[in-house]
Amino acid sequence: MEFGLFKNQTRFKIALELIDKEEGLSIMQLNQLLEEIPQATLYRHMNAMFEEGLVKVVNTKKTRSGEEKFYAINAETYKVDEDEWNLASYDDKVNFVTYYFMYVLQSYQSYHKTIDEKKDQATFSLSKFTLEESKFEDFQSELKSLFEKYYEEPKTDNSKERTVSLVIIP
């Protein structure tokens, strides 16, 4: 589990802009969003991130001067299976959890840009339970079933993508 986007702040900012942008962004678009980062620096970091497999090219467009590439997060790079998690160092786990929370934050920021502040329907909660081990296992099992039930829900014309984030610290 290697989280190369944490190597420096520039890569992290690039990754945050690319979150949930399946259609990708070009260097020019990133340059408009990240005005404080020089275009040459963006090119250098995007090339390094591409070589490390952190981003991928999802589209190209012909231009008068050549070809414009559109980059997106390579989500497979950031997926961690149970075996990887169990073998990961504490620092790797902290990096992954940090990426997870930054993803949630970026998702909220993207959502917030599209709504009237008075109609913000985002909800947050933090609950501490005092449960015996068997009750805690029941809770996790029921929660998993609930997530699976709604995750499998077929898309309709009235469906809207919603982000549900959950962290359990046993």
N, C-alpha and C positions, 0 to 999 in steps of 0.2 A: 504494500500500500504506500504509494509515493504521491504526496500532494505537492507537486511542483509549483502550483499557483501561490503557495505560501512563501515562496522564496523571496519575494519582495512585494511591496505595496502596488507597484504598477501592474503586475500580473493579477493581483487580487482585484484591482479596480476593473481590469479588462474582463475577468471572469464574471464579476457581478453584473456588468452590462450585458454579457452574453447569456445569462441565466434566462431560461424560458423563451429564448429567441431561436426557435427551431429553424426559421428561415435564414438565420445568420445575419451578421453585420459585416460590412466592408470596413477596411481601414479608414476610409473617408468618413463613414458614418460614426465609427468609434472616435475619430478625431473631433467630430462635432460634439459628441457626448462627453468626451474627456479633454476639454479644451486646454487644461493645464499640462497635458502630456504632449511633447512634440511628436509630430508625425513620424519622424525617423525612429524615435524611441518606440512608438507603437509597432512599427514594422519589425524592429529587432526583437521585441518581446513576443509578438505574434509568431514569428518564425521559430523562435525557441520553444514556445508553447506547442506549436504544430509538431516540431521534431520530437518533443517529449510525449506526444499523443494526448495532450490536455485539451486541445481544440482540433476540430476537423473542418475541412472545406466542404460546405454543403451546396454551393452553387458558384457558378462563374458567369460573368457577363462580358461580352466583347465591348471594348471601348476604342476610341480612335487611337489611343496610344498603346493598346495591348489588351490585357484581360484584367478584370476586377474580380477578386475572390471574396466570397462571403463565408465567414467563419462562425462556427457554433461550438458550444461546449461539447466535448466528447464524453457524454454521460457515462459510458461504460467504464471510463477511467476512474470515476468517483463512486462506483458501486462497490460495496464491501460485503462479501458473504460471511457467514457465521465463522467458518474456519479462519479466514483472514483476520476477522475481528479478534478472535481468541488468541491468535499468534501476534497481533500487533503490539507495538510498544505503547507505553502511556502517551508519549509525544505524538505518535501517529493517531491514536484515538482522540486526543485533544484537537489535532488538526482536522480530523473528520467531523467531529462535533462542531467545531468552529465553522467549517464549510456549511454544515447543515443549518446552523442558526443564521448564517449570512444569507443562505438561500431563502429562508423564511422571511428575513428582513427585506430582501430584495423583492420577493413576491408581494409583501405588504406595500412596499413603496410603489410598485407598478400598479397594484390595485388602487391605491389611494389617489394616484394621478388621474384615474378615470371616473372618480365619483365626486359628488358634492359632499363636503365634510359633514354636513348635517345628516347625511344618509349613510354614514359609515356603518356597515353591518358586521365588521370584523369583531370577533370575540376572543377573549383570552381568559384563561383560568389557571390557577395553581392550587392543587389540593394535595394535602398530605393525609394518607390513610394509615391507620394502625391495624394491620392485618396479620394473621397467622400465615405461615408459608402456603398452606393448602388453599386458603381463601385468596391469597395473592395470585396463585396459579390459576384459580377459577376466574378471577378478574381478568387476567391477561388472555385467557382462552375466550372468554365472552367478548372482550374487546376485539380480538382477532376475528372472531366470527362476524361481528358487526361491521368491521372494516371490509371484510371479504364480501359481505352481502351488498354493500353499496358500491364497492369498487367494480363489481361485475354488472352494475346497472347499465342497460343499453342506452346509447345516446339517442336523443330525440331532438326535434326542432326546438323544443323549449328547454333543453338541457344547457347548463352553463358550467364550465369548469370551475371547480372550487378546490382550494388548497386546505387540507386538514393536516396539521402538524401535531405530533404527540411525542413526548419524551418521557420515559419511565426510568427513574433512578431507584432501583430496588433497595 
